[in-house]
Amino acid sequence: GINAEYGHLLKLFQNDTVVIKDKTLISENYDEIIFTDPTPIMYPLLINARPADTGLIQHHKNFVDCERKTFTTIIESRRKIKTEIADLNNILKNQRELYHDLKKEVKELEQDSKT
């Protein structure tokens, strides 16, 4: 199988270096992933990888605007659905009338052929 290890350092103090009873605690931070023995498929991908963008990305969403757009879309969709249902009901009504007319005509033709 393939092994994957992930480590996360826990910083217990605010200072970068703290001395506790002749022992020094040093806080270090690395923002890299080390691949040991990458597969032949993975190796060229790692070598040719683009450097990460170090700029800050703001994830801000205007929920009021999003909610307004969603409600507008829902209302518009309901209107379209109601219109489509009305159109289909009209088509169904016309088809039923046509069916009854044809059925009546068939009965008349059958009665004429019997006499």
C-alpha positions as CSV (number, residue, x, y, z in Angstrom):
1,G,0.0,0.0,0.0
2,I,0.9,3.6,-0.1
3,N,1.8,5.3,3.1
4,A,0.9,8.9,3.8
5,E,2.0,10.9,6.8
6,Y,0.7,14.2,7.9
7,G,2.1,16.1,10.9
8,H,0.9,19.3,12.5
9,L,2.9,21.1,15.1
10,L,1.1,22.4,18.2
11,K,2.3,25.7,19.5
12,L,1.8,26.0,23.2
13,F,3.3,29.4,23.9
14,Q,3.0,32.8,22.2
15,N,6.8,33.4,22.1
16,D,8.9,31.9,19.5
17,T,11.4,30.6,22.1
18,V,10.6,29.8,25.7
19,V,12.9,28.6,28.4
20,I,11.4,26.2,31.0
21,K,13.8,24.9,33.7
22,D,16.9,24.7,31.6
23,K,15.0,23.3,28.6
24,T,14.4,25.4,25.5
25,L,11.2,25.2,23.5
26,I,11.5,26.4,20.0
27,S,8.5,26.9,17.7
28,E,9.1,26.2,14.0
29,N,6.7,26.4,11.1
30,Y,7.1,24.8,7.7
31,D,4.7,25.3,4.8
32,E,5.9,22.5,2.6
33,I,5.2,18.9,1.9
34,I,8.1,16.5,1.5
35,F,7.6,13.5,-0.9
36,T,10.0,10.7,-0.3
37,D,10.3,8.2,-3.2
38,P,7.6,9.7,-5.4
39,T,6.2,7.4,-8.1
40,P,7.4,7.8,-11.7
41,I,4.1,9.4,-12.6
42,M,4.2,11.8,-9.6
43,Y,7.8,12.9,-10.0
44,P,7.5,15.1,-13.2
45,L,4.3,16.7,-11.7
46,L,6.3,17.6,-8.6
47,I,9.3,18.9,-10.5
48,N,7.2,21.1,-12.9
49,A,4.7,22.3,-10.3
50,R,3.9,26.0,-10.2
51,P,4.8,27.9,-7.0
52,A,1.8,28.6,-4.8
53,D,0.3,32.1,-4.8
54,T,1.3,33.6,-1.5
55,G,-1.2,36.5,-1.8
56,L,-4.1,36.5,0.6
57,I,-7.4,35.3,-0.7
58,Q,-10.5,36.8,0.7
59,H,-13.5,34.5,0.9
60,H,-16.3,36.9,1.3
61,K,-19.9,36.2,0.3
62,N,-22.7,38.7,0.4
63,F,-25.4,36.4,1.8
64,V,-28.1,39.0,1.5
65,D,-27.4,39.5,-2.2
66,C,-27.1,35.7,-2.7
67,E,-30.5,35.2,-0.9
68,R,-32.1,37.9,-3.0
69,K,-30.9,36.3,-6.3
70,T,-32.0,32.9,-5.1
71,F,-35.5,34.1,-4.3
72,T,-35.7,35.9,-7.6
73,T,-34.7,32.7,-9.4
74,I,-37.3,30.7,-7.5
75,I,-40.1,33.2,-8.2
76,E,-39.2,33.3,-11.9
77,S,-39.0,29.5,-12.1
78,R,-42.4,29.2,-10.4
79,R,-43.9,31.6,-13.0
80,K,-42.4,29.6,-15.9
81,I,-43.7,26.3,-14.4
82,K,-47.2,27.7,-13.9
83,T,-47.2,29.0,-17.5
84,E,-46.0,25.6,-18.8
85,I,-48.6,23.8,-16.8
86,A,-51.3,26.0,-18.1
87,D,-50.1,25.5,-21.7
88,L,-50.0,21.7,-21.2
89,N,-53.5,21.7,-19.7
90,N,-54.8,23.6,-22.7
91,I,-53.2,21.1,-25.0
92,L,-54.7,18.2,-22.9
93,K,-58.2,19.9,-23.0
94,N,-57.9,20.3,-26.9
95,Q,-56.8,16.6,-27.2
96,R,-59.7,15.4,-25.1
97,E,-62.2,17.4,-27.1
98,L,-60.7,16.0,-30.3
99,Y,-60.9,12.5,-28.9
100,H,-64.6,12.9,-27.9
101,D,-65.4,14.4,-31.4
102,L,-63.6,11.5,-33.1
103,K,-65.3,9.0,-30.9
104,K,-68.7,10.6,-31.7
105,E,-67.9,10.5,-35.4
106,V,-66.9,6.8,-35.2
107,K,-70.2,6.0,-33.5
108,E,-72.2,7.8,-36.2
109,L,-70.3,6.0,-38.9
110,E,-70.9,2.7,-37.3
111,Q,-74.6,3.4,-37.0
112,D,-74.8,4.5,-40.6
113,S,-73.1,1.4,-41.8
114,K,-75.5,-0.8,-39.8
115,T,-78.5,0.7,-41.5
